[in-house]
Amino acid sequence: MHVSRGFRGKRRDDGGRADRVPPGQYLTDGFPVLSAGPTPHTRLEDWTFSIVGEIDEPRRWSWDELQELPSEDVTVDIHCVTRWSKLDTAWKGVSLDTLLDGVETEAGYALAFCDGGYTTNLPLEDLRDGKAWVAYGYDGEPLEPEHGGPARLLVPHLYFWKSAKWLRGLEFLDVNPPGFWEQNGYHMHADPFTEERYSDQEPRAMQQMRAEAARRLRAH
């Protein structure tokens, strides 16, 4: 089992709990649901995961083929840009290292694409070396649609919007185009420990959205 706050270091004792929480974050015991649009409900028999773009040849897996790959149980801390953090979350999925085994590419970036039209951009170095998974289980159960099921990207060392819900594939690119939230003012990289929340100046619409999301979360 892999246990970390993201991918750096080891799990800390309770005495080091505060050191696992990035600046500006507060802890929650719940699992808030924040989405940009309606929740897709994709049938497993229709679900596929693809790797396309600047690679030697495209790869594609059906749901059953994904289940046949070696899986990992991972326990990680997650951090949302709306300022909540949740420690020791338990996931099951397939490491991106497994999916990228044998893939030849000179690309430096990937664009995750999803049901519902959501996209987000990531450097490939943030997806390799035990840093990212295609997750289909949470807390011992199949991943629910409201949390990104049947499968989502899990990149816990970055703010959680980079862990794209309802994942359907990755497009490898030699450029770094902004995804959905990045086009709307969010940071291109999203390291929570250096507070890479927004681009040069947070748009007023983003300020209002973040404030409303925080108000709703604290009301529950």
matplotlib code that plots the C-alpha trace (Angstrom):
import matplotlib.pyplot as plt

x = [0.0, 1.2, 0.7, 1.6, 0.3, 0.8, 3.9, 6.6, 7.7, 6.1, 2.9, 3.3, 2.2, -0.7, 1.8, 2.8, -0.8, -0.7, 2.4, 0.4, -2.1, -1.1, -1.3, -4.8, -6.5, -8.9, -9.6, -12.9, -14.1, -16.7, -16.1, -17.6, -18.9, -18.1, -18.6, -18.8, -21.8, -24.3, -23.0, -22.5, -23.6, -21.7, -22.5, -19.5, -20.0, -19.6, -16.7, -13.2, -9.9, -7.6, -4.1, -3.7, -1.8, 2.0, 2.8, 4.1, 0.6, -2.7, -3.7, -7.2, -8.7, -12.3, -13.6, -13.0, -9.5, -8.7, -9.9, -7.5, -4.5, -2.5, -4.3, -3.0, -4.6, -3.4, -3.9, -3.3, -4.3, -6.3, -6.6, -9.3, -8.6, -11.8, -9.6, -10.7, -8.3, -9.1, -6.4, -5.9, -8.3, -8.4, -8.5, -8.1, -7.0, -4.3, -1.1, -0.3, 3.1, 1.3, -0.7, 2.3, 4.5, 5.9, 4.4, 7.0, 6.6, 8.6, 5.6, 6.0, 2.3, -1.0, -4.5, -7.0, -10.4, -13.6, -17.3, -19.2, -16.5, -14.2, -10.4, -7.3, -3.7, -0.7, 3.0, 3.9, 6.3, 3.3, 1.8, 4.8, 6.9, 4.0, 2.4, -1.0, -3.6, -6.8, -8.9, -12.2, -12.6, -13.0, -13.2, -13.6, -16.5, -16.8, -16.3, -19.7, -20.6, -20.8, -17.1, -16.0, -17.0, -16.8, -13.1, -11.3, -7.8, -6.1, -3.1, -3.0, 0.1, -1.8, -5.0, -7.9, -9.3, -6.4, -7.8, -10.3, -13.7, -15.3, -12.0, -12.0, -8.4, -5.2, -3.9, -0.2, 1.0, 4.3, 2.5, 0.6, -2.9, -5.1, -8.0, -11.4, -10.6, -7.2, -9.0, -11.1, -8.3, -7.0, -3.2, -1.6, 0.3, -1.6, 0.8, -1.1, 2.0, 3.0, -0.6, -0.7, -4.4, -5.0, -3.2, -1.8, -5.1, -8.1, -11.1, -14.0, -16.2, -13.7, -13.7, -17.4, -17.5, -14.9, -16.5, -19.9, -18.4, -16.7, -19.9, -21.9, -19.2, -19.1, -22.9, -23.0]
y = [0.0, 3.5, 6.1, 9.7, 13.3, 13.2, 11.5, 13.0, 11.7, 9.2, 9.2, 11.3, 10.6, 12.7, 15.1, 16.1, 16.4, 20.1, 19.9, 17.9, 20.7, 23.3, 27.0, 28.5, 25.1, 23.8, 20.1, 18.4, 14.9, 14.9, 14.7, 17.9, 17.6, 20.4, 20.1, 22.5, 20.8, 17.9, 14.5, 12.1, 8.5, 6.3, 2.6, 0.4, -1.4, 1.9, 3.2, 3.3, 4.9, 6.1, 7.5, 9.5, 12.3, 12.6, 8.9, 6.0, 4.5, 5.1, 2.9, 2.0, -0.1, -1.2, -1.3, -5.0, -4.6, -1.9, -4.2, -6.9, -4.6, -4.7, -2.4, -0.5, 0.6, 4.1, 6.3, 10.0, 13.5, 15.6, 19.4, 21.4, 24.9, 26.0, 25.5, 22.2, 19.4, 15.7, 13.5, 9.7, 9.1, 5.5, 4.8, 1.9, 2.1, 1.6, 3.5, 5.7, 4.1, 0.8, 2.4, 4.2, 1.2, 0.8, 4.1, 6.0, 9.8, 13.0, 15.0, 17.0, 17.5, 15.7, 17.0, 14.9, 14.7, 13.5, 12.9, 16.2, 18.0, 18.8, 19.0, 19.8, 20.1, 18.5, 18.1, 14.4, 14.5, 15.0, 11.7, 9.4, 7.8, 6.8, 10.3, 9.5, 6.8, 6.1, 5.5, 3.5, 2.7, 4.9, 3.8, 0.2, 0.8, 1.5, 5.2, 7.0, 9.2, 12.3, 11.8, 11.1, 7.4, 5.1, 6.4, 9.6, 10.8, 10.9, 13.3, 14.0, 16.2, 18.9, 20.8, 18.4, 20.0, 18.4, 15.0, 15.1, 13.4, 11.1, 10.5, 9.0, 9.6, 11.6, 13.4, 13.8, 17.1, 19.0, 22.2, 23.0, 24.3, 25.4, 23.1, 24.2, 25.8, 27.0, 29.0, 30.6, 31.9, 28.8, 28.2, 26.1, 23.9, 23.8, 22.9, 23.4, 23.8, 26.9, 28.0, 27.9, 28.6, 31.1, 32.8, 36.4, 37.8, 35.8, 36.9, 38.3, 35.4, 33.0, 35.0, 34.8, 31.1, 30.2, 32.3, 30.7, 27.2, 27.8, 29.2, 26.1, 23.7, 25.3, 25.3, 21.4]
z = [0.0, -1.0, 1.8, 1.5, 1.4, -2.3, -3.5, -1.3, 2.1, 4.4, 6.4, 9.5, 13.1, 14.4, 15.8, 12.3, 11.1, 10.7, 8.5, 6.0, 5.5, 2.9, 3.6, 3.6, 3.9, 6.6, 7.3, 6.6, 7.6, 4.8, 1.0, -0.6, -4.1, -6.4, -10.2, -13.1, -14.7, -14.4, -13.3, -16.3, -15.8, -18.3, -18.6, -17.9, -21.2, -23.0, -21.0, -22.5, -21.5, -24.3, -24.6, -27.8, -29.4, -29.7, -29.0, -31.0, -31.3, -29.6, -26.6, -25.5, -22.7, -22.1, -18.5, -18.3, -19.7, -17.1, -14.3, -15.5, -15.0, -11.8, -9.3, -6.3, -3.0, -2.2, 0.9, 0.2, 1.3, -1.1, -1.2, -3.0, -4.3, -2.5, 0.7, 2.1, 2.7, 3.6, 5.0, 4.6, 1.7, 0.5, -3.2, -5.6, -9.2, -11.8, -11.7, -14.7, -14.7, -15.6, -18.3, -19.8, -19.7, -23.3, -24.5, -26.5, -26.6, -26.7, -25.5, -22.3, -21.4, -21.3, -21.6, -19.6, -21.3, -19.7, -20.1, -19.8, -21.8, -18.9, -19.5, -17.5, -18.4, -16.7, -17.3, -17.9, -15.0, -12.7, -14.0, -13.7, -11.0, -8.6, -8.7, -10.4, -10.9, -12.8, -9.7, -9.8, -6.1, -3.0, 0.7, -0.3, -2.7, -6.4, -7.1, -7.1, -10.1, -7.9, -7.0, -10.6, -11.1, -12.8, -13.0, -12.3, -12.5, -9.1, -8.8, -5.1, -4.9, -7.0, -6.2, -6.7, -9.8, -11.6, -10.5, -13.3, -12.8, -15.3, -17.0, -20.5, -21.7, -22.0, -25.1, -25.1, -26.5, -27.0, -25.9, -22.7, -23.6, -20.6, -19.6, -18.5, -15.2, -16.4, -19.1, -16.4, -14.3, -12.4, -12.2, -14.9, -12.4, -9.1, -6.3, -3.0, -0.8, -2.8, -3.2, -7.0, -6.9, -9.7, -12.5, -12.2, -10.9, -9.7, -11.8, -9.9, -11.0, -9.5, -6.2, -6.0, -6.8, -4.3, -1.5, -2.2, -2.2, 1.1, 2.6, 1.5, 2.8, 6.2, 6.4, 6.4]

ax = plt.figure().add_subplot(projection="3d")
ax.plot(x, y, z, "-o")
ax.set_aspect("equal")
plt.show()
